[in-house]
Amino acid sequence: MNTVSDYFGSLVFDDRVMKATLSAEVYSSLKKTIDEGASLNTDVANAVADAMKDWAVEHGATHFTHWFQPLTGITAEKHDSFISPAPDGRVIMEFSGKELIKGEPDASSFPSGGLRATFEARGYTAWDPTSYAFIKDKTLCIPTAFCSYGGEALDKKTPLLRSMEALNKQALRILRLFGNKDVKCVRTSVGPEQEYFLVDKDMYEKRKDLMFTGRTLFGAKPPKGQELDDHYFGVIKPRVAAYMADLNEELWKLGILAKTEHNEVAPAQHELAPIYTTTNIATDHNQLTMEIMQKVASRHNLVCLLHEKPFAGVNGSGKHNNWSMTTDTGVNLLTPGETPYENAQFLLFLCAVIKAVDDYQDLLRVSVATAGNDHRLGANEAPPAVVSMFLGDELTAVLDAIEKEEPYNAAEKTVMKLGVHTLPKFTRDTTDRNRTSPFAFTGNKFEFRMLGSANSIACTNIMINAAVAESLKIYADRLEKADDFETTLHEMIRKTIKDHKRIIFNGNGYDDAWLKEATEKRGLLNLRTTPDALPTLLEKKNVDMLTSHKIFSLAEIQSRYEATLENYCKAVNIEALTMVEMARREILPAVEAYIKDLSDTVSAKKSAVPGISCKYETGLISKLSELADGIDAATDELKASAEEYAAIDDVTKASFFIRDSILGKMESLRAVCDEAEPLVAEKYWPVPTYEKLLFGVR
């Protein structure tokens, strides 16, 4: 049996394969393109394409595709075979540099936020040589950017690459000021932890809400949920363990560094975490991971749910985005070192992040704004919608000392003694972790915890990269003109701490008192819903920053506003229509059928035992009849609101109508249906209950 090291990356056209299949000259030229951004000439492209095709065919591939990430949030691909006709009636396998570099998918059928009209069909995909090609389902997948005929970005990869270039440019300016001439590139690295639920496929297929929307729109709370904390890090059930083993193998073949797996807090909830890698590759890998998770689940007669809140009353799923900056020489710029108080370079980069998060807290909230994530943020499994930063006691004390121009006295590290001689002693970390913080420093990186489980990590990392690049630019502009570098540097760090310390909060983010303090005393934003958050994208300070670094054009910003809000509106509208259909065609008939059988029971009892009261049955009939009327009325109200929504043309007005009207009516319908569920005998209820869904996989 092959070991993991034997087959890891076996389906990836990675550096090992390129070295083995390309000439030294071609390989060297391609590496300059990948590492230094040098232009790619046609001869090199043709040589790479030929080697890529031969390698793919040897591994069973028959087709190739330009694999890209449109604004749908998932990936897209159009397959073309390698075959070309030969004069003798047979076929030959061909793949050219032109086909490698450029593709032409239809650009009119993907979300564009108004950038493309329906009749304007032409779009282009362009090879991203910094992300390795791979084989999936006998198809060579070539990671690409996607743009319109006019050159506007229609995807998530293009602005992500632009944001990485912007941060690299500004970070290099700072490093040069500190005398570092060796670093050629600063890359951001990401490790996205992925949470998900597994449910039985047969049960899933009996619920229209799960199939159409990815979450349960109805469901009474079961007798047991996550109260006992017995699922978290618990023993993994055999069926789930088999799924995880299969998933790991598929991911490892694709070179995805799946590292950690465990049960999460909620029943049926789990997590997969990879090792950190360069941000654009991590983004590609996370998109692949979500796809493979769902595909492998089907083999095990399971369904992998990636919705942020598939079940009410238990934790939803997030995707913790662990972000850092690293030089090509291997130095993590967010590592404090043994004496952070004396590490001026670290403090400047730290301050750049603090300033970025405070100045652009709205953009961070926008980057995670979806209909699904709105249900999760602010609940006890996710940070609040208010953005803040956790630095821990040591770094906070360091910054306080700098602001007050006082000496910093480092606390001695505590040796942990557990009171048992056979257990090892170890040094305690200088600060605790804070799982309630949206943006927490965790030693040499920041963990952004607001991201939803189904989201592409591209959006979040675009905004983090852009905001930090802006901070670094402001610093570099000032330091490059400074007469006294040391004095200017010290004053700039001190001013940043003083101006932006409001964003730093090391306490309990779930505390109602914090939310009041954050908004009323500190002036932080509380953008609770997607319709609240999205308009801030169009504010002048945000447009100016994003366009000045050439991450988006004004048209691209406006298009993303339109596309994101349109997606939000469509998602909630589908939920509303699904609720109406389930209530009318499934839940009400079930309640009525049970009422009828109860009535028949009453008639039979009274015939058999004259004078009997049948108090239990008549009381239940009365209660269920009242609830049936309530379901009927709530369904009519939701249906009327859905019809009113359909007549609204403006996407902004439509989103506000959803926020202010439809969501409340959806909650009202759910409440009355969920009240009826435990009163109806189990055999009558038309869909699998929470009890079966959450505890049905063993």
N, C-alpha and C positions, 0 to 999 in steps of 0.2 A: 504493500500500500504506500502511495506517495505521501511524503510529509508536506506540511503547509509550505515550507520553504521551496519545495520542488514545483508546486503549482501556483504560488503567489504571483500575480501579474502575468500569468500565462496567456491571457487574452488581451494583453495591452502591448501596443507598439511603442514600448518605452525606450529608455536610453540604452539598455542592454541590447535590445533588438536592433536599434539604429546603428550601434557600433558594429554589430555583427553583419548587417546587411548593406550598409552604405559604404562607399569609398571614403577614405580619410578626408579627402578634399570636400566632398559633399557633407559629410558629418560635421566637419569643422565649420562650414558655412552655415549649416542649419543651427548649430549650437550658438553661433553669434546672433542669429535671429531670435532664438529663444531667450538667451541670457542678456543680450545687450540691445535688443530691438532693431538689429540691422535689417535692411530690406532683403527680401527673398527674390533671387533671380529665377528666370524660367527654367534654366537647365537644372538647377537644384530641385525645383518643384517637380520636374519630370522624373528625376532620379528617385526622389522620395516616393512619389506616387507609384512607380514601378515596383520598388522594394516593398512598399506597403501592400500592394495588390498581391504580390507573390506570397508574402507572409500570411495574409488573410486567407487566400485560397488554400494554402497548406493546412490551415486550421479550420477548414470546412466552410468558409464564407463564400457565398454566391452573389451577394449584393453589397452595395455601399450606400451610405446615406450621410448627408450633412445634418448633424444632430445639433439642434439649437433650442433656445429657451425664450419663446415668445412671451408676451404679457399675460398669457393665460395662467402663468405660474407653474405650469408643467412643461415637459419637453415635447418637441415635435421632430418628425423625421419623414422623409420621402425616400423610398427605396428604389435604386436602379441596379440592375444586374451588371456584372462585369462583361457579359457576353457581347461579342460583335460578330457579324457574319463573315465567314471565310469564303473565298472563291469556289471551293469545292463543295459547298453546301453545308459544311460543318460550321462550328463557331470557335472563336478564339477568345481568350480572357484578356481584356484591355482596361487600362485605367490611366488617364493622362494627368499631367500636372495641372492643366486647365480645370479638369473635373475635381481635382483635389482642392484647388484654391477657391473656386467659385461655383456656387449653385444658384438656381433661380426658382425658388418656391413661390407659390401664389401668396402675395402679401395682402390681398384684399379680405381674406376670410379670417384673419387673426385680429385681435383687438389692437386698435391703433389710436384710439382717443381722438379721432378726427384727422389724423395725419394722412390717411389714405381713404379715398372714396371707393365704393364697391367696384366701380368700373376700372379703377386704377390697380391693375392686378400685379404688375411686376415688382418683385423684391429680390434681394440678393442675400446669399449666405457666404461668409468669407471665413476661411480656415483660420483657427486660432492655434498656431504651432506651439504655444506654451502649455497646451493641455493635450495629453497623449490620446491618440486614436485607440479604439478598443473594439472588440468583437462581441456582439450581443445577438443571440438568436440567429446565428449564421450570417450576420450583417456587419460589415465594417462601418463603425460609427465614427465620424470625423467631427469633433467639437468645432462649432462655428459661431460667428456673430451673425446677426440678422438685421438687415437695414432695408429701407424703402428705396424706390427708384431715385428719390431725391437725396438719398444719403442719410436720412434721419434714422436713428436707432429705434428698432421695433422690438427689441429684446432686452434681457436683463444683463447679458454678458458684456455688451459693448460699454455701457456706462460704468460697469464694475471695473473693467480694464482701464477705462479713463481715470476713475477715482484712484486706482492703484498707482498709475503714472503720476497723478497730481501729488499724492502723498510722497512718493519716491522723490520727486523733484524738490519739494520743500524740505524733506528730512535730510537730503544730501546737503542742502545749503546750511542747515544747522550743524551737521557733522563737520563740514569744512571749517566752520567758525571755531570749532573746538580742536582744530588741527588734525582732523582725521582725513588723510588723503587716500587711504587704501580702499575704502568702501566704494564700490561701484553702483550698488543698488540697495535700497531698503524695501523689503517686501512685508506686507501684512500677512499674518498667518491666522488661521481659524481652525477651531475644533468644535463642530456643532453636535451637541448631544441631542439625540432624537428619541422622543417619547412616542408611544403608540399603544393602541389597544388591539387585542386579538379576540374575535368572537367566532362562534361556530357558523360556518357558511350556510347550513340549512336554516338556521334561525334568522340569519341576516336576510335571506331571500324571502322571508315571510313578513318583512317590515319595509313598506314603501318609503318610510322616512329615512331609514338608513341607506337604501339604494339610491334615492333621489338627492339626498342632501348631506349624507355622511354623518348625520347625528339623529338621535331619537327626539322626536318632537313631542312625544307623550311618554309617560312612564312613571308610575308611582314608586316611591322609595321602598326598597326591599327591607325585610327585618334586619338584615345585616349589610353594612356597607364597608367603609374603611375604618370604622371606629376603633377596632382592636389593633390597628397597625400591624397586623399579622401577615399581610401580603408583601410589605416593603422589605426588600432584600431577603425574602423568604425563599424556601426551597423551590426551585423551578419545576413545574409540573412536567411529566414525561412528554406530553404532546407538544408543549411549548418548547421544551429542551430540544426535541427533534427538529422543530421549526427553526430554532436559533442555530443549530448545527448546520442545517442545510443553507440557511441564509448566510452564515459566515463563509462557507465554502464558495458560494456564488460571488460574494463581495470580494473575497481574497483573490479569486481568479481575475477580477477586474482591477486589481491593484488598490482596492479601497481598504484603508487601514482600520478595519473594524477591530476595536480593542476590548471594550467593556460591555457586558450585558447583565441585566438584573431585573427583578421585579420592581415595579414602581409602587407608589402609595395605594392607588385605587385597585380594586379587584380587576383582573384581566388587563392591567396596564403594565407596560414593560419599557425598558430603555436600552438603546444602543449608542455607544459613544466611540468615535474614531480618534486616532492620533492626529495631532495638528499637521496641517500642510498649507501651502500657499493658497491665498484666499480664492482665486479664480478656480483652482483645481479642487479645493474643498467644496466650492459651490457646485461644480460639475458632479463631484462624488456624492454630495448630499441629494441632488436630484436623482442620480442613479440609485442611491440607497433606497429612497422612497418607492421608486418603481419596482426594484427587486424585492423589497419587503412585501409588497402587495402580490407580486407574481408568485413568490415562494409560498406565501400563505395559502394560495389557491390549491397548491399541490397537497397541502395537509388538510384540505377541506375546512380551511379557516379563512377569515377576512381580516385584513389589517386595516384598522380605522385610524386615519391621520387627522381627523377633525379635531380642532382645539377643545371642543366640549361635547363629546358624543353622548354623555350621560349627565343628567342633572343630579346634584346631590353628592357627587364624588369628584375627585380631582380631575381636571382636564389635562391636556398634553401640551407641553411647550417644547422649545428647541433652544437650549442655552448656547449662545454664540460666544465662545471663548476667543478673544481677539488680542493680538499682540503685534509688535513691530520688530523685525529682525533684519540685521544686515547680511549681505552675502558672505561676510566673513564669520558669521555664526554668532553675533552678539545680539542678545535680546535687549532692546532699548528700554524695556520696562522692568528690568531687573534692578532692584534697589542697591544690591551689594551689601557688604557688612556694615557700612556706615552711610545710609541714605542722606543724612544731614550734610555730609561733605561731598556727595556725588552730584555735582551741579548739572551734568549732562542728563542724568536720570530725572532730576527734579524739573528740568525744563521740559522734557518730553511728558512727564506726569502732568505738569501744569497745562501743557498744550491740550491734553485729553480733558482735564477738568474744565478749561475754558470752552472747549468744543461742545461738551455735553450741556453746559449751562447755556451757551449762546444758541445752540440748535437742538434744545430738548424737544421742540415741536417736530423737527424732522425725524428724530429718533422715534417719536410716537407715530408719525405718519408711516414710517418704514415697517411697522407691525400692524397697521390698521386693516383689519378684515372683519367681515361679519362674524366669522367663527371666533376670532380672538377677542372680540368685544364681550363675549360671554365669559371669557376666562380671566381677563385682566381685572384685578381688584378682588377676586375670590381668594380663598386661602391656599390655593396651590400656585398662585402667580403673583408677581409684583403688582402694585396699584398702577393705574394709568398715569399717575404723577411720576415723572422721571426724576430720580435722585441718584447719588453716587455713594457707595460705601468704600472707605479707605482703610478702616481698622484703626485701632488705638495708636499704634506706633507711628504710622504715616501722618495721621491727624495731628499727633503731638509734634512731629517734625515741622509740619506746615504752620502750626500755631506759634512755635518758637521763631520761625523765620518772619512771620507777620509781625510779631511783637518785638523782633530783634533781641531776643533773649537766648542765652545758651541752652542747648538741648542736652539733657541728661538721659542717655539711653538706659532703659530698664534692663536689669540682668535677666537673661533667659532662664525660665523655670524648668527644672528637671522634674519630669513626671514620675512619681513613685506611687505605684498602685497597691502597696501594702502586702504584696506576695513576693517572697524572695526569688521564686523561680521565674517571675515575669521580668522582662527587660525594662531598664530605665531609658527614657528618651527625652529629648529636649522639646518642650512645648513651643508651638508656633507663636510668633510675637503678637498675632491677632487672631480672633475667632473668624468664622465665616458667617455671612448674613444672607440667608436664602430669601429674605423678603425684599432685598434691594434690587432695583431694576438694573443697576450698572455697578457691579462690585469688583473691587481689586482683590485678586486671589493669589498674590505672591509675585508673579511676573507677567500677568495678563489681566484683562478685564473680562468679566463674564456678564454679558447682556442677556437678561433673563426674560425679557418681554416678548421675544419672538414666538410666534405660534407654530405648532408642530407641522402644519401643512404648508407653511410659507417657504418660499425660496429665500435662502440666506443672502442672496445678492442684494436685495433692497436695503436691508439693514447695514451691510458692509459698505455699500455705496455711500450711505449717509455718514457713517462713522469715519470712513477714509476722507471724505470731502471736508467734514467739519474739522478734523484734526489737521488736514492740509492747510486749511484757512488759518488756524491758530499758529502753525509753524511759519506760515508766510508772514504773518504780522510780526512774529518774533524776529525772523531773519531780516526783514526790511529794516527793523530798528537796530539790530545788532550790527549789521553790515555798515551802518552809518555812524556807529558809536565811536566817540573819541577814547572812552575808557570802557573796554569790553567787560571787565569784571564788575565794575560798579553798575553799569547798565544792566547786565545780566541779573545781578542781585536785586536791583530795583524792579525789574520786570517780573521776576518770580514772586517777589513780595506783593506787587500790585495785583497780579493774577489771583493770588490767594485771597487778598482782601476783597477784590471785586466779585469773586465767584464762589466764595465759601458757602453761600446759601444752598448750593447744589449738593453739598456734602452732608450726609445724614447716616449715622452709624446705628440708629435704633431700629425699632420694630415698624416696618413699613405697613403692617396691617392695622396699626393702631389708629382709631378714628381721630385721636388728638393730633397725630402726625399730619393727616390730610388737612386738618384745619390750619395747623401751623404752616404747612407747605404753601398753601394757597393764600391765606390771609396775612401771614407775617413775612414769609419769604418771597411771595410773589411768583411761585412756580405755577406752571400750567397744569390744569386737570382736564385733559381732553378725553372725556369718558367714552365717546363712541366714534366710529369712523366718520360719520357726517360732521362731528365736532372737529376732528383732527385734520381731515383732508384739506380744507380751505387754507390752512396755514402754509401749505406747500407753495401757494401762489403769492405769499407775502414778499414784499420787495427785498428784504434782507436775505431771504432764502434764495430767491431767483438770482439776485446779484452774486451771491457766493457760488452757487452751482454753475452759473454761466461763466463767471470769471475764471474758474478752473477748467472750463471746457468739458465738464462732466455731462451736462445737458445743455441743449439750446433752449431758448424760451418755448419754442414750439414743442419740443420733447417734454418739457415740464408740464405744459398745458395738456398734452396728450395723456400723460400719466395720471394727472388729476381726473380727467374725463374717464379714462379706462378703468381706474381703480374704483371710482364711485359707481360706474356702470356695473362693474362686477359685483360690488356690494349690493346694489339694488336688485340685480337679477337673482343673486343667491337668496336674499330674504324673500323675494317674491315667490320663488320656487318653494321655499319652506311654507309660506302662507297657503299657497294653492294645494300643496301636499296635505297640510293640516285639514283643509276644507274637505278634500276627497276622503281622507281616512276617517274623519268624523262622520261624514254622511254615509259612506259605503261600508264602513267596518264597525266603528265604535257604537254609533246609535243603533244599528240593527242588532248588535250583540246585547246591548242593554235591554232593548225591546223584547228580544227573544227570551231573555231571562225573566223579565217581568211577566211575559205570557205564561211561562212554565210555572212561575210562582202562583199566578192567578189560577191556573188549572189545579195546582196542588191545594189551594184554598177551597176550590169548589169540591174537589174529591174528598177532602177532610170533612167538610160540612155535611156532605151527603152521607158519609160513613158515621160521623159522630155529631148528631144534631146538637146545636147550642155551643159547640166548641168555638173559642175566640179567634184562633189562628193569629195571635198577636204578633208573633215574630214575622210571619210572612206578610201580613198586611202593613206592618210598619216598614218593612224593607221595600215593599211595592210602592208605598207612598214616597219614601226617600228617593228611590231610583226614578220614579216618575218625575219628581221634582228636578232631579239631575238631568234627566233626558230633555226636559223642557229647557234647562239651562244650556245644555250642549247645543240644542237646536238654535237657541237665540244667539249664543256666542259664535256659532258657525255662520249664521246669517250676517252678523256684524262684521266678521272678518272677511267674508266674501264681498260685502259691500265696499269695504275699505280697499280690498284688492282691485276691485273694478274702478274705484276712484283713482287709485294709484296708476292704473293702466292709461288713464287719460292725461297724465302729466308728462309733458314733453321734455322739460328742463331737468337734467340729471341731478343738479344740486337741490332743486325743489323736491324732486322725487325722493332723494335721500332723507331730507328733513321730514317729509310726510311719513316715511317708513319709521324713522326714529320716534316721531311724536304721536303716531296713530297706529300703524300696523303692529309694531312690536308689542304694544300694550294689549291689543286685541288677541294676539297670538298667546300671550301669557294667560289671558282670561279663559280662552278656550282650553288651553292645556290644564289649567287649575281644575276646572269642572270635570274634565275627562279623567284626570288623575284621582280625583275624589271618588269617582264612580268605580274605578278599576278594582280596588280591594273589596268592594261590596258585591261584585259580580262573581259567581262561581267560576272557578278556573277554566273549566272546559268550554265556557262560553266566550271567554276573552279572545279576540280575534288575532292578536299578535303576541309573539314571545315577550314575556315580562323582563324587567330588569334582573330579577332573580336568576332567570335562565340565561340571559345574555352575559351577565357578569361572572356567573359561577359555573357556566356550562362547559368550559374547556378544562379538561383534566389531564 
